[in-house]
Amino acid sequence: EGVRPVLELNGLLALRAQAGQVYVSDEVLDYIVRLVGATREHPMILQGASPRATLALTAMAKAAALVRGRDYVNPEDVELVFPDVVPHRLLLSPRAEGDKSFDPAAELLARVSAPRIG
């Protein structure tokens, strides 16, 4: 009973449209593609992320940039959302499943170098 909406549907749709207009440079797009591609090359991942994961990661990075008050995506936006967007899309090897210290997001972010922007 005490829960009140913080945003009506029209406001949410407007934010979604705004996020769609956030700029992503070629360097950041390349970074996103390389991160998702690295999921398909890691020895402890049986099935990597699909091309749809690339689209989702890009959309979430745009939303993160918008929430942070920018109209462009930087590598930090990608790194912020990557752990929430990609790992659940992966099929890990039995060895990785048994290794509770294996963090695919952290490992992939450490392996793939981010572009230097600005």
C-alpha positions as CSV (number, residue, x, y, z in Angstrom):
1,E,0.0,0.0,0.0
2,G,2.9,2.4,0.7
3,V,4.6,1.8,-2.6
4,R,4.2,4.7,-5.0
5,P,5.4,4.9,-8.6
6,V,8.4,7.1,-9.2
7,L,7.9,7.2,-12.9
8,E,4.8,6.9,-15.1
9,L,4.9,4.9,-18.3
10,N,5.3,8.0,-20.5
11,G,8.3,9.1,-18.4
12,L,9.9,5.7,-18.7
13,L,9.4,5.6,-22.5
14,A,10.9,9.1,-22.7
15,L,14.0,8.0,-20.8
16,R,14.3,4.9,-23.0
17,A,14.2,7.2,-26.1
18,Q,16.8,9.5,-24.5
19,A,19.1,6.5,-23.8
20,G,18.8,5.5,-27.4
21,Q,20.3,8.8,-28.5
22,V,23.4,8.5,-26.3
23,Y,26.5,8.4,-28.5
24,V,28.9,5.4,-28.6
25,S,32.2,6.0,-30.4
26,D,33.8,3.4,-32.7
27,E,36.5,2.8,-30.0
28,V,33.9,1.9,-27.3
29,L,31.9,-0.2,-29.8
30,D,35.0,-2.1,-30.6
31,Y,35.7,-2.6,-26.8
32,I,32.1,-4.0,-26.4
33,V,32.6,-6.4,-29.4
34,R,36.0,-7.5,-28.0
35,L,34.6,-8.2,-24.5
36,V,31.7,-10.2,-25.9
37,G,34.0,-12.0,-28.3
38,A,36.4,-12.9,-25.4
39,T,33.6,-14.9,-23.9
40,R,33.8,-17.3,-26.8
41,E,37.5,-17.8,-26.5
42,H,37.9,-18.3,-22.7
43,P,38.9,-21.9,-21.9
44,M,36.5,-22.1,-18.9
45,I,33.5,-21.0,-20.9
46,L,31.8,-23.6,-23.0
47,Q,29.4,-21.3,-24.7
48,G,30.0,-17.6,-24.9
49,A,27.7,-14.7,-25.2
50,S,25.7,-14.2,-28.4
51,P,25.5,-11.2,-30.7
52,R,22.4,-10.2,-28.8
53,A,24.5,-9.8,-25.7
54,T,26.5,-7.2,-27.6
55,L,23.3,-5.3,-28.3
56,A,22.2,-5.6,-24.6
57,L,25.6,-4.4,-23.3
58,T,25.5,-1.4,-25.7
59,A,22.0,-0.5,-24.6
60,M,22.8,-0.8,-20.9
61,A,26.1,1.2,-21.3
62,K,24.0,4.0,-22.9
63,A,21.6,3.9,-20.1
64,A,24.4,4.1,-17.5
65,A,25.9,7.1,-19.3
66,L,22.6,8.8,-19.3
67,V,22.0,8.2,-15.6
68,R,25.5,9.5,-15.0
69,G,24.6,12.7,-16.8
70,R,26.4,12.2,-20.1
71,D,25.3,12.0,-23.7
72,Y,28.2,9.6,-24.6
73,V,29.4,6.2,-23.4
74,N,32.9,5.8,-22.0
75,P,34.6,2.5,-21.2
76,E,33.7,2.8,-17.5
77,D,30.0,2.7,-18.4
78,V,30.6,-0.6,-20.2
79,E,32.6,-2.0,-17.3
80,L,29.9,-0.9,-14.8
81,V,27.1,-2.9,-16.5
82,F,29.1,-5.8,-18.0
83,P,28.9,-8.0,-14.8
84,D,25.1,-7.6,-14.8
85,V,24.5,-8.0,-18.5
86,V,26.8,-10.9,-19.7
87,P,27.7,-13.6,-17.1
88,H,24.2,-15.1,-16.9
89,R,24.3,-15.5,-20.7
90,L,27.4,-17.8,-20.5
91,L,27.6,-21.6,-20.2
92,L,30.5,-22.4,-18.0
93,S,32.6,-25.5,-18.1
94,P,32.2,-28.0,-15.3
95,R,35.6,-27.0,-14.0
96,A,34.5,-23.3,-13.8
97,E,31.2,-24.3,-12.2
98,G,33.2,-26.1,-9.5
99,D,35.6,-23.2,-8.9
100,K,33.7,-20.7,-6.7
101,S,36.5,-18.2,-7.1
102,F,36.0,-18.0,-10.9
103,D,34.4,-14.7,-11.7
104,P,33.9,-14.6,-15.5
105,A,33.1,-10.9,-15.6
106,A,36.1,-9.8,-13.6
107,E,38.4,-12.1,-15.5
108,L,37.2,-10.9,-18.9
109,L,37.4,-7.3,-17.9
110,A,40.9,-7.9,-16.8
111,R,41.9,-9.7,-20.0
112,V,40.4,-7.2,-22.5
113,S,42.0,-3.8,-22.6
114,A,39.8,-0.8,-22.6
115,P,40.4,2.1,-25.0
116,R,41.7,5.3,-23.7
117,I,39.2,8.0,-24.4
118,G,39.9,11.7,-24.1
